[in-house]
Amino acid sequence: MASIRPHKNGYRVEVCVRGQRDSQVLRTHREAKAWGSARETELLERAAKTPAELHTIREAFEKYRDEVSCHKEGARHEALRLNAFVRDFPRLAALTLAEFDTPHLAEWRDARLEKVQPASVNRDVNLIRNVFTKARKEWKWMEHKPFDGLDLPPDGPPRDRRIHPWKEVRPILRALGYVSGQEPRTKQQEVALAWLVGMRSCMRAAEILRLGSDTLSMKTGVARVKHKMQYVTKRPRVIPLPRRALRLLRVVQHREQCFTVDSASLDTLFRRARDSLMIQNLHFHDSRAEALTRLAREVDVLTLSKISGIRDVKLLLETYYRETPEQIAARIAKPAAASRRPAQ
């Protein structure tokens, strides 16, 4: 029962239901008694509900963003995607976890597929699935699995884009003002050097930009950089660098930070140079696949996996190894032709 006591501004009413306390100061005794009765009923109803009935999708997304995503390397991108769900689907975000189920996910999936590619939807699916897993296993906010029974869109075919050394690499380097063998003095020249390093080392753009005196050893030829899953592994990614990549990095090895350009500027400057040359369907990240395709001729698959950090050989083969059947046929035909030459 509510406790009511005189207060200098009227009457203070206090309620306590199963450990949950609340209080309010009201002008008259009658108002205090009415508020106490109503609030007590409200707390009793709340205490009878399960966590899934108390918490909304929005609350779960915000808790995951503020307590889990913030410790990841890709915290900003996860926050943007979670915030976009809440902004673009307010009706779904307002549902409680108990109300939210497979049909609501299907509604969201179909709406998203009208605007983005299946691969983008599947990336969002993985993030939302992680939120629900956390809410179920650790927070104990829910018991059911909304993703059970949901059909996911098939990913499109993997990219098979190769980078042409004469028609694309040289013009882009020229557009960025790159001079071979010289230390870059502009952001554009740094972008060009980073792209070349990517094509020789299999490194991601974010890993290249982290190279510096404390992460790169020219003596051992090894780089140790932070990566997006380090919050789980607690270890940096150790990258053995090919000789050609080390040769490119010599001009910036004396710097505390090899590259001063940030990730957003790198992407903008590269796209600007590409578009000025009217080169189609070329991404900075294609440099990683190009490097893996070239290195596949020189090292075995286990070494390639170690260099790239890709443990899934299927992913390595289907996504990053981009040599065409015609190129393979032309390459394996050369030794056969040479073996048929008459001995001198």
N, C-alpha and C positions, 0 to 999 in steps of 0.2 A: 504494500500500500504506500502511496505517496506521502512524503513527510513535508509538512508546511510550517514555516517559521516566519515570524515578523522580520522585516528588513527595512532599512531606512528609506528605500524607494517603494515599499509595498510589502510583498510577501515572496519569500524564496521557497520554491517547491523542488524537492529532490525525489528522484525515482531510481530504483535499483532492481534490475531483473536479470537473474542468472549471471551476475558479475558485470553487467553493463549498466553504467551509471549515466545520468543526465540531470541537469538542473536548469532552472529558469527563474528570473525575477519578474513578477507581474504586479500590476497596480492593486487589484482587489483580491480578497480571499476566494471569492467565487471563481474568478478567472484562473487563479492558481490551482484550485481544486479540479476545474475542468481540464486544464492543460495536463495536470498530473495523471488524471484518469486516461486521457487520450494517449499520452506518451507511453504509459505503462502498457496499454493494449498493443500499441505499435511495437514495443520492444518484445512483448510476448510472441507476437506473430513473427517477428524477425528471428527470434531464438528458435522457433519451430521449423524454420526453413533450412535447407541444405546449403552449403557454400555455392553450389552451382546455381541455386535460385537467387542468391544474393549478389553475385558478381556478373557483370556484363562483359561482352566481347571487348568493348572499348577498354574497360579496366584491365582485362588480361593483357591486351596489346600494350597498354601504357606501362604496366608493371614489367613486362618482358623487355620493353625498350629501355626502361630506366635502370633495371637491375641485371639484365643478362646481355643485351646487345651492346651496352656501353663498354663492356670488357673485350669486345671483339675488334679485330682490325677493320672490319667492314661495318662499324657501328653506324656511321652516317647513312650508308645505303639501306641498312635494315630499318633505321628510324624513318627514312623517307617512305619506304614501302608500307610500313605499318601505319604511318600517319595518312598515307594515301587511301588505304582501305577505310579508315574511320571517316575521312573526308568525303570519299566518293560513294560510300555505301552506309550512310548514317542510320538507315532503318535496321540493317543487319548488325551494325556496331552497337545498337541500343538493346539488342536481344540479350537475355541472360544466357549463361553457358548451358543451363538446363534446357532452354528453348532452342538453342542453336543446334542444328543437326545437318545430315547429309543433303537434304533438299535445298537448304540455304547455301551450302557450298556450291552445289550445282548451279544455282541461280547466279552466284558470283562468278563462277568459272565461265558460264555462257556469256555474261556481260563483258567480261575481260577479253574473251576470244574475239569479240567484235572489234576490239581496238588494238590488240597486241598479238604478237606471234605466240604459238604454243610454248616455245622455250621460255618466254617471259612468264607465262602463267605457271609453268612447272617450277620456276625459281621461287615464285611467290607461294606456291603450294608447300614447298619444302620449309619455308620460313614459318608459315602459319601452322604447319604440322608440328614444328618445334615448339611453338607457343603452347599448343594443346598438350603436347607431351609433358612439358614443364608444369603446366597447370594440373595435370592429372597425377603425375608421379611425385612431385616435390611440394607443390602448394596445396595439393588435395582439394582443389576447387571443383573438380569434375570427375566423373567415373566413366562416362561413355566416350567413344571414339568417333567423332563426326566424319572422319575420312573413310571409315569402313564402308565399302560399297560404292565409293565415288569413282567414276571413270575419269582418268586423266587423259588429256590430249596427247597424242603421240608427238614426240619431237620431230621436227623437220629433218631432212638429210643434213649430215654434218658439212661444214664448209670444206670446199676443196680448192680454195683460192691459193694459187702460187704467186710469188712475187717475181716479176721479170727483172733480171739484173740490169739490162740495158734500157728497156722502155720505161721502167718505173723507178728503180733504185737511183740511178744516176740523175734523172731529171728532178726527183724529189730532193736529193742531196744538194743539187745546184740551187733549187728554189729556196732552200733553207740556209744557203750561204756557207755550206760546209767546206772546209779545206782539209784535205787528208794530211795527217801527221802534225797538225797544229792544234794547240789548246783552244777550245771553243771560247769565244769572247761575248757571244750573244746568246739569248735564250733559244733562238732558232737553231743555232749551231749545236747547242746542247741537245736539242730534240733530235737532230740528225745523228749525232754520235750515239745517243741512247738507242735509236732505232737500229743502227748498225750493230751495237753490242747485243741487242735482242736477237738479231739474225745470226749471231755467232755463238750465243751462250744459252739459248732456250729460256732466258729469264723473263719474267713478267715485268711490265712497266714499273709497278710499285717496287719491285725488288731492285731494279736497276737504279731507281732514284734514291734508294737507301744506301748505295755503295759509298764508302768513305774510308778514312784512315782507320776507323775502329771496326769496320766490317769486311774490308778487302785486304787480303795478303797477296801481294804480287810475288813474294818469295815462294810461297807454297802453292799459289794458283788457286786458292780457295776463298770463297765469299761466305760469310755467315750473316744472314739477314732475317729480320722478323717476317713472319708470314701470317696469313689470316687465321690459321688454326693453332697459333702458338699459345693461345689462352687455354687450349686443351692439352697440347703436347708438352708445353713448358720448355720447349727447345727451339732454337732458331733453325731455319732451313740452311743446310750446308751444301754449297753448290761448287762442284769442281768445274773450273772454267777452262774451256778449250784455249789452245795457244793463240788462235786468231782473236779471240775476245780480249785476252790479256794484252796483246799488241795494241789494240784500239784504246785500252784504258791507260796506257802509259802516259798519255798527255795530261791526264787528270789525277794521276796517282798521288801527287803531292798535296792535293786539296784535302781539307778536313772533311768536306762533303763533295763528292765527285761531281754531282749535278745540283744546281741551285734552282732549276725550274721545278714547279710543283706539278702534281698530277693533272689538275684541271687545265693549266696552261699548256702542258705537253700535248694533251688531246686536242685542244683548240688550234695550236700552231701546226700540228701535223695535218689536221683536217683542212686547214686553210691552204697549206702548200699542195696537198693532194687535189683539192677542188680547183685551185688555180691552173692545174695542168689537165683538168677534166679527166682524171683517172677515176674509174668507177669501182665500187665495191671493194675497196682496200681499207683495212683497219690496221692500226698500230699493232694490235695483238696478233695479226697474221705473221709477224716476225718470229714469234715463238714457234709456230707450226713450221715455218720455213727452216728455222734452225734445226728442229727435230728431224725433218725430212732429209736435210743434208747430212746431219750427223749419223743417221741410220745406216749410211753407206760405210761408215768408218768404225763404229763400235757395236758391240752386241746389245741385245735388247735389255739386259739387266743393267748394263752401264748407262744406257740411254734413260732408263727409268730412274736411276740414281741422279743423273744430271738434271733431269726435268722435274723430279719430285713427284712424278705420276706413278702411282703404284698399280693402277688398273691397266693391264696390258691391252685390254679391249679398247679402253678409252684412248690409249696411245695410238693404237692401230687405226681406229675408225675416225677419230677426230683430228689428231695432230699429224699423222703420217699422210702426206698429200701427194706422193708420187703417183702419177697416173699409170695405168696398165701399159700404155704406149711407151712411156718413158722407161718403165722397167724392162719391157721387151727390147727396146733399143740398147739399153745398158748391158743386159745379159747376152745379147747377140755379139757384142764386141770381142769378148775373150774367145768365143767359138770361132769367129772369123780369123782371129790371130793364130789360133792353134792349127788352122788348115794351111798356113803359109809354108811353103817348102823350106827346108833347112838350108842355110847358106853354107 
